[in-house]
Amino acid sequence: MYQDTSIAMLDELLASSVRAYHQYKTYSLRQRADFMRAIAKEIELLGDELIETAHAETNLPAARLMNERARTIFQLNSYADAAEQGNWLEASIDTALPERTPPKPDLRKMLVPLGTVVVFGASNFPFAYSTAGGDTACAFAAGCPVVVKAHPAHAKTSTLVADAIHKAAEQCQMPDGIFHHVYGAGFETGEYLAKHPAVKAIGFTGSFSGGKALFDWANQRKNPIPVFAEMGSVNPIFLLPEKLQTEAEALAKQCAGSITLGMGQFCTNPGLLIAIDGEGLDRFVQHLRKEIKSVMPSKMLHAGIAKNFGEKLEKALAQKGVQLLTQTEQNMGEGEGLISIATTTARTFLNNPVLHEEVFGPYSLIIQCQNEAEMLEIAQKLEGQLTATLMATPKDMRQHRELLTYVQEICGRFILNNVPTGVEVSLPMQHGGPFPASTDSRFTSVGADGIKRFARPVCFQNWGDEFLPDELKNGNPLQIWRTINNELTRDAIS
């Protein structure tokens, strides 16, 4: 139904995006924010049609889709507020000291937009991480035009949202080319966009292979560009001894719920459960089996994800030293996820890189450690993760301080006595972690700090007030927070 956008058309759209950038970057923070709020309103007005379309394309239940739509609308409105408040600009001013030897110049710095941003829609979040999702919202807030490549698995849903963005752009008198929506079923479209000189940054949520390919293409350019790719994670949960001994049943219930939530199709799904052998772990396994058996399987997002999960699961379970503990007992329907829990020893895990790979779906591997030293070694050898969790009592925390320091090194979000699924949209949230969880662990793809990904700092030296951006003028006409001579203030400069 949806044909790949031609190379000639991509060139034309990107040229108009560049023209739009030179206009849009001059628009005020309020104009950007009003545009984003208008998008949120247009998405809301799509009503049941959007939910029904997304359900038909993704198999996601209506309740889940309604929650995700609400999250997407909240993201747009909250990032609009953040854009207008201007804190993300990191405006700083040091006034001149002409009497100093040598004289100190007037220095004023702020973040300015990068240019055209290409956003790749995510397969597992048709709203919140796709066409009008967090990457698109952050780029608009930063002052950048956006080109979205629709995910082939929900192209019709993406088109409905794209139409809403176009409608909002027209209402807000945005420049032509502020937003474009393109199609491409294969990798060729993505490669062309990543290498195109008009593109200045990329936002991506998806597989490691997809994100790494974009990263490599972007770095092969004559002028490399940043790729902000969130590429998944196995999100280890470390079950410490006293917590496991005293709360085995409750922990099993928590973990089972997180493993199977949305048929495991979250980038924060816990794929590793790490514990020391003992009676507490035995009881945890017993209760986890019971919980898993009670969960009814459901259809995965689409045939491609179901096929990939089946292949990855089969590969993981075929590894030497891996034992299947439990699987879904109900009759499996076509495209449904086979909920599975397996176990292996710490030594087997450490010596087999295949077991470190994400199996995207309802699967988790229990790693049985002989002692604290093996658990510590795993923490030292694990790759970068979006999240890492400790299930621990205060006594556990005191007795495993070294473990805490190593686990912190591998993750972007460090969780205590909670599960990793569920990502709150708020300023303190960090959604991103050391490679290979993401391509740049300094940034987040969730929360208003994500706006900074699509901007760069510029210092204005010895500029007269008349020609400075409003954000840096003496009178502070936007009333934003600025650091003036090392003091955070909203005051004007007299």
N, C-alpha and C positions, 0 to 999 in steps of 0.2 A: 504493500500500500504506500509506503514511504520510500521514495527513491533516494539514493545517496546524492548529496549535494555535489554538483560538478566542480572541478578545479577552477574553471572560469568563474563560476558563481562565487566560490569561496574568495577568490581574489577581489571580486567586486565588493562583496560584503565587508571584507577586511579593510579595503580602502575607505569605505564609508565610515567604518568604525574609527579609523584614525582621524578622519575629519571631525567626527563627533567628539572624540577625546579632546581636541583643541578647544572646543566650545565648552564641553561639560566640566572640564577641570577648572573653569572660571566661575562656575555656578556656586552659589553660596551653600554653606552647610545646611541651611534650612531648605533650600530647593532640593537638595539631594534627599533629605529626610522626608520631605513631602512626597517625592516620587516613590520612595520605598513604602510609605504608608498607603499610597494609592494602589500599589501592587497588592499589598495585603488585602485591601478592600475588594479588589477585583477577583482575587482568588476566593475570597469568602462568597462572593456573588455567584460563583460557578455552581455552588450548591451541590445537590445530589448527583448531578451529571459527572462531576469530577470524581466523586467517591465510587460511583458505579463503574466508571471507565477504568479507574485504577484497580478495582477489585477484579474486573474481567481480565486485566492484563497481568496481574501479579499474584492472584490467589490470596492476597491478604484480606482478612476479614474487615467488614465495614467499620467496626468499632476501632480497630487499630488504625485504619486509614483516617478516620475522623480525628483521632488523637494526634496523628502525625500532621494533618492539615492544620490543626490548632497550633501545634508547635511551630510550623513553618510561618504562620501568620504572626505568632509571637516573636519569632526571630526577626522578621522584617521590621516589626514595630520597635522592638527593643534595640536593634542595631541602628535604626533611624534615630532614636533618642540619643544613643551614644554618639552617632555622627554629629548631631547638632550640638551636643554638649562640648565636643572638641577635645576631650581629655586624651584621646588616642593620638592626637597631633603631636603630643610631647613638645609643645611650644616652649622655647627657652630663650631668654634674652640676657646678655651681659652688656650693660651700657658702657659707653666709651669713657676712658680715663686719659684725656689728652695731656694732663700734667705729668703723667707717669713717664719714666725713662726706661725703655722706649715707650712712646705713647701706646695705650691700649685701644684698639678699634672697637666700634660698636658691632656686636655679633648677635645675630638672631637666627634661630634654627627651628624648623618644623618639618613634618612629613608632608610630602606632595605625592600625587598619584603616579603610578608607573606607566599606565597606558592600557591598551586593550588586554583584557584577561579572557582566556578560554577556560570554560568550566565543563568538565565531563560528568554527565549525570550518573548517579550511582544506581546499581541494580536493586539493592535491598531497601532503599528509601526513596520512593518515587516522588516525594514532595520535599522533605527536609534536607536532603543532600543531593538534590537534582536541579531542575530548571530554575526554580526561584528559591533554592535552598541557601544554606549558610555562605557558601563561596560566592554566589551571585550577589547576595545581600551585602557581604563585606566589600566586594569590588565596587558596587554602586556607592556605598558609603565612603569609600576612599577616593571617589572621583573618577572611576574607570568605567569605560564601556565594557560590555560583556558579550561574548559569543558562546552560546551553549551548544554542545554536541549532545543531542538526545540519546539516551540509552535505548538500544534497539528493543529491549525487553518491555519497555512501556512507552513507545513512541507516541501513541495517541494521547496518553495522559500528559506527556511532556508538551505536546502541541497545544493542548487546552490551556496549560499554564503559560506557555509562551504567548498565546493570544491575549491572555490577561495582562501580561507585562507590556505588550505592544499597546493595548488599550490605555493602560496607566500612563505610558510614555506620551501618548497623544494628548491625554487630558492635561498633563503637566507641562506640555510644550517642551518636551525634551528634544535635543537635536536628533535629526535623522541619523540612524546608525548607532544609537545608544545601546541597542540590543538586537542580536541576531540569533536565529535558531536554525541549526543545521543537522543533517542526518548523515550517518555513515555506519553501515553494518560491519565493515571490516576495519582492520587497523590502519588502512591507507589514509583515511580521512584524518585520524588522530595524528599520524606522522606528519602529514602535510601542515596541519595547524601548528604542531609543536615546532616545526622548522621555519615557519613563515616569519619574515622580518617584521611584519606589523604586530605580531603577538609579543607581549612584554611579560606575561606571567601565566601560569597554569594552575588551576585548582582541580584536584582529582581525589575521589574516594572509590576504592575498589581493591582489586587483587594486587599482589606483589608484582606479578609479571607485567600487568598493565601499567602500574605506576613507575616501575623501574624502566620500562621501555620509553615512556614519556620523558623521564629524567635524563636518560641517555641521549635521546634525540635532541632535547633542549640544550644539552651540553656539547653537542657536536656542531652547533651553529657557529658562525663567525662571531656573533655576539651572543654568548650564552644567556639564558634567562632563568629565573627561579621557577622551580616546579614544587608546589606544595601538595605532595601526595600522601594521603593516609592510606596505608596498604595492608591493614589487618594486623592481627596479633593473636597469640595463644593465651594471653592474660592469665598467668599462673596464680593459683591460690595456694599459699603456704598455710597448712593446718598445723599449728604448734601444739605440743603435747598436752599441756593442762587443759587448754580449750577443747581439744579433741576428746580427752578423757571425760570431761564433765558435761559436754554438750553435743555428743556425737549425733544424736537423733535430730536436733534442731539444725545442726550444720548440714546434715544430709538433705534435709528438706530445703534449706536455702540454696544449696548448690544445685540440686535437681531442678529447682524452679528456674535458676539462671541458665543452666545448660540447655534446657528445652524451651525457653522463652522464644516465641516466634520461630519455632523449629530451628533454634540455634543460629539464625541468620542475622546475627549482629556482630559487628567487628569487635565488640567487647565480650563476646561469649567466652566463658572460662574453659579453655581447652586442656589445662593441666591442673591436677590436684596433687600437691606434694606434701607428704607426711612421713613420720618416722614409724616404723613397724611397732606394733604393740596391740594391746587389748582395745584401746581407744579407736585405732584405725580399723580393727576388725568389726567393731560395732558400727562405725561410720559406713563401711562398705555394705554391711547387712541392711542398714536403713536406706542407703542410697539405692540399692537394688530394688527394694520395695517401692520407693518413690518413683523410680524410672518406669517400673512395670505398670504403674497406675496412670501414666500419661498417655493420652490418645495421640497417635501420630496424625499429622495433617499435611496437606500439600505444601511443597516448597514453592518458592517464588515463581520459578518457571523451569521448563525442561532442562535448560542449560545448567542451572545451578544444581538441580537434582542429579543430573548425570555426573557433574564434576564432584559432588559430594560422594556419590556412590563409588567413583573411581578412587578418590583420595582415601576414603574409609577402607576400602578393600586393600589398598596398598599399605596403610598403617597397620591393619590387623594381620597382614601377612609377614610382618617383620619378626625375625627370630627373637624370642624372649618376650613377646607381647601376648597376653592372655585376655581373651574376651570374658568379661564378668557378667554382663547382662545386655539384652537388647529388647526392643519392643516386641511384645508377644502377640499383639493384635494383628489381624490380617492386614497386610500392607496394600494400599491402593496405589494406582499409578501416580508417580510423581511425589509420593509421600516420603518423608525423611525417616530412615531407620535409626531410631534413637539407640545409641550404643555407648557403653562404658567399658574400657579396657584397663589393664594394669601391667606394669613392668617394674623392674628394679632400677635403682638409681644408676648402677653401672651400665646396664643395657641402654638406658636413655642417653647417658653421657657419651657413649661410643657409637651412637647411631643418629646422624643428622636428619634422617627421614622423620624421626619421631619429634623433631623440633618444629616441623612444618605445620601450618594451620590447616585443619580440616574444617572447611566452612560449612557448618551444620550442627545437628544435635549429637555431638560426640565429645567425650572428654577422656583423658588418659590419667590414671592414678599412678604416681611414681612413689614406690615404696623405698624409703631410705633406711639403712641399717642403723644410722646414728646421726647426730647433729652435724658431724663433719661432712657427711655426704649431702645433706640438705644445703649446707653452706657452699659446697662445691657446685651444686646445681645453680644456685643463685649467682655464682661467679661466672658460670659458663653460658647462661641463658642470653639469647639475643635481645635486642631492644623491643620493648612492649608498649602498647598504649596504656595498659594498666597492670598493676601487680597488687595482690591482696594478702594481708595477714589476718588470719583468724587466730586471735591470741588473747590471753588474759594479761593483766598487768605483770604478773609473775613471769609469764612467757616472754614478755617484752624485755624485762630486766635481764633474763637469762640468755637472751639471744640478740644482744645489742649489735654484735658483728654482722649477723644476718640482716638486720634492719639497714645497715649502711650499704650493704651490697645490693639488696633488693631495690633501694632507692635509685641506684645507678642505672637500672635497666628500664625504668618506666617514666611515663609522663604524669600518670595519676596513681598515687600511692594510697591504697584503701585499707582501712582497719575495720574488721568485723562487719563487713557489708559485701554485697556482690558487685561485680563490675558492670553488669548490664544496667542501663539507665544512665543517660548522660544529660545532666542538668544544663540548660542554657543560661549561663550566668558568667559574670566577669571573672571570678576565680577559677572557672573550669579550664583544665588543660586537656585537650583532646589531640594528642600527638605525642610521640615518644622517640627515643633513639632509634636510628636505623636498625632493622628494616621496618619498624612500625610506621615510620614516616620519613620523608626525605630531609626534613629540617626540624629537629626537636626543639628549636627555640620558639616555635610558633604553635598556635592552636587553631583548629578549624571550627571550634565551638566557643561562643562567647565573643563579646565585642572586641577583645584583644585581637581577634582574627582579622580585623580591618587592617592592622599594621602589615600584614603579609603583602598587600598590594600597594604599598607606598614606600617611599625612600626619603631619607633626610636631605635637606638642602639648607645650607647656612648662607644668610644674607649679610654681607659685611659692608658697613658704612653706607647703608642705603638711607636716603631721605624718607621721612614718614609718608609723604604723598605717594610714593611708588611701592611701598611695602604691601604685602597681602594684609587684609583686614586682621587676620589672626595675629599679626606681629606689630600692628600699629601701636603707637604710644597710648592712644586713648582706649584701647581694647574694646572696640565697638561691638564685638560679639560676646563680650562678658564671659570669655572662657578662662579656665585656670591656666596660668603660665608660671614658669619658674623664672623670676626676675632677680638677677644678682644672687642666685642660690636660695631664693625664698619663694615658696609656692604661694601664689596670690592671684586674685582677680583685679587687683588695683591697676589703675592707669599709671603711666609713667609721666611724671610732671616735668 
